[in-house]
Amino acid sequence: DAGVIQSPRHEVTEMGQEVTLRCKPISGHNSLFWYRQTMMRGLELLIYFNNNVPIDDSGMPEDRFSAKMPNASFSTLKIQPSEPRDSAVYFCASSFQGTGGNQPQHFGDGTRLSIL
Amino acid sequence: GNSVTQMEGPVTLSEEAFLTINCTYTATGYPSLFWYVQYPGEGLQLLLKATKADDKGSNKGFEATYRKETTSFHLEKGSVQVSDSAVYFCALRGAAGNKLTFGGGTRVLVKP
């Protein structure tokens, strides 16, 4: 079975540029999560969606960050304009949440973002 | 709010040694507890879980028991291998929600 697929795996760009990270969740999963991982702050939840609707975006650091989920099989995390302090590894995860209980989250391999 | 505290690393040990990584949590109600493992350059993978008190999760020789009286979920393995070198994260999911709260991660290095 295909897992969570993220692209690109690596992104290097100059500050001020727009960055778009992409995620394809596992088919059948209805919850999607965006995380950021840095040495200083560890693993932080940025936003999560349930049935394509943003449920909690309290972790989104600034208005420069935005996330969309136009359908059940695709999500984007956009940073505009990007800054050097946005450099991190960004993970997408998905899971199934149902009346019978919540299943564990499955993570993609991440996008390593470097802003110069 | 919910929080997870795990021992800081790095933890360095020899092959076949016994591994323990301590994890304690603060949460209301009855959370579910997880251990995830992250190998270099990869995302987090679920290692094991426990959903109620006294449950024991186990996988690949690793075990952890959900202890509500001590609010702990310590990870153990009796004989580690070099391939167990990774970062291990303890996490909880609140009883009413879908979000995971992670500990800071513990890096484990196993030397041959």
Chai-1 contact restraints between the chains, C-beta under 6 A:
chainA,res_idxA,chainB,res_idxB,connection_type,confidence,min_distance_angstrom,max_distance_angstrom,comment,restraint_id
A,S31,B,N98,contact,1.0,0.0,6.0,A-B,restraint_1
A,G42,B,G104,contact,1.0,0.0,6.0,A-B,restraint_2
A,L43,B,F102,contact,1.0,0.0,6.0,A-B,restraint_3
A,F91,B,G43,contact,1.0,0.0,6.0,A-B,restraint_4
A,Q97,B,N98,contact,1.0,0.0,6.0,A-B,restraint_5
A,N102,B,N98,contact,1.0,0.0,6.0,A-B,restraint_6
A,P104,B,L46,contact,1.0,0.0,6.0,A-B,restraint_7
A,F107,B,G43,contact,1.0,0.0,6.0,A-B,restraint_8
A,F107,B,L44,contact,1.0,0.0,6.0,A-B,restraint_9
A,G108,B,G43,contact,1.0,0.0,6.0,A-B,restraint_10
A,D109,B,E42,contact,1.0,0.0,6.0,A-B,restraint_11
A,D109,B,G43,contact,1.0,0.0,6.0,A-B,restraint_12
A,G110,B,G43,contact,1.0,0.0,6.0,A-B,restraint_13
